[in-house]
Amino acid sequence: MLEQQIIHYVYNTNMAVQGKLELTIKINELPVDVSVDKNGWKSFDLDCDGQIFNVTVKPKVFKKLEDAQANYPQWVAAIAGKMGEATETGFVLLELNIQVFEKKPKEANPAEIASPS
């Protein structure tokens, strides 16, 4: 019995396929509570359904969010990274990449406008 358990344990631990865990968090407003460290890096928190993710980015990366706020009436940013160490309220997000997209309002379908309900 013990031999079967050992074989089962060895099989399960050695046969695992390696994967890469990446998180993508979408936001559509500029973070307001931003702290700046001595090197100019900017840190802010993202609340994702009660899990708080701490994000720290270079000023050049944060500027993407500031530019979106200034140039687009509506926008969405995809913040992708690896889940880092746990904090008291959530996690640190590491190795970040931020992509910003203009969000264009959906136009009404002309057929829907022409035919009243």
N, C-alpha and C positions, 0 to 999 in steps of 0.2 A: 504494500500500500504506500509506504513512504517513498519507495523507488518511483512509483507512478506519479506521485506529487512532484518530486524533483524533476522528472522528465517533463512533466506538464509545465512547470515553472521555467525551465531552461528553454523549452520550445517557445513559450509565449514571450519571453524577454528578448530572445535572440532573433526572432523572426519579424519583429516590428518593422514596418516600412517607415523610413525617415520622412518627415513632412516639415513644412515651414508654416508657422502660424503668423499671419498678418491680419491686422485689424484695419478697417476703414471706417472712419467717423465722418459723417457729413454735417456741415454747419452752414447756416445762411445769414449769419450776422457776425459782425466784428467783435471779438472778445474785448470787454471793457476793463476788466480787472487784470491788467498786465503788469508784471514786474520785470525790471531790466537788471541784469547782473553787470559786473564791472567790465565785461567784454562786449556789452551791448546785446547779448542774447536775451530773447524775450520769452517769458514763461507765463502760462495761463492754464486754467483748468477747464475741462469739458465735462459736463454732467450728462452721462448716457444712462438714462433710466435708473438713476441713483448711484451708479458706479462713476466715480470721479477719476478722470484720466488727466494726469499732469503732463503738459506739453512744453518743451523748451526748443526754440528754433533760433536760427541765425537771423539777424535783422533783415537780410535780403529775402529770406523766405517769408517772414512776417509781412514784408512790404507787398507781397502778392495779395494778402487779405486786405490791406489798406487800399491798394489800387482798385480792387474789386468794389469795395465800399464807395470809393470816390467816383468810379467810372460806370458802374452798372446800377440800374434801378433795382434789379433783382439778380441775385447770384447764389451759387452754391459752391462750397469748397469741399473737396474730398481729402481728408487727412489720413494718410496710410502710414503704418509703422508696425513695429514689433512690440508685443506686450513685455514690459520690463518688470522691475521689482514691484512687489505689492506695497502699498502704503496703507495708512489707517482707513482711508475712505475709498480706495480703488487701486489704480496702477499707474506706473510711469509709462509713457509711450516713447519708444526709442526708434532711432534710425528713420526719422520722418521724411515724408515727401508730401508736399501740398500741391494739389491741382485745383485751379479756380475756373469755373465756367459761368458764363452769363446765362441767366435763366430768363428765357423769353416767354412772355405771356402767351397762352394758347389762344389762337384766333378762333372765333366762332365759325362754324361750318355755314357757308352761304345757303345751303339747302334748308338748314334749320331756321335761318333768319327769314327766308321767303315764305315758308309755310307756317302760319300760326297754329298753335295747338288747340 
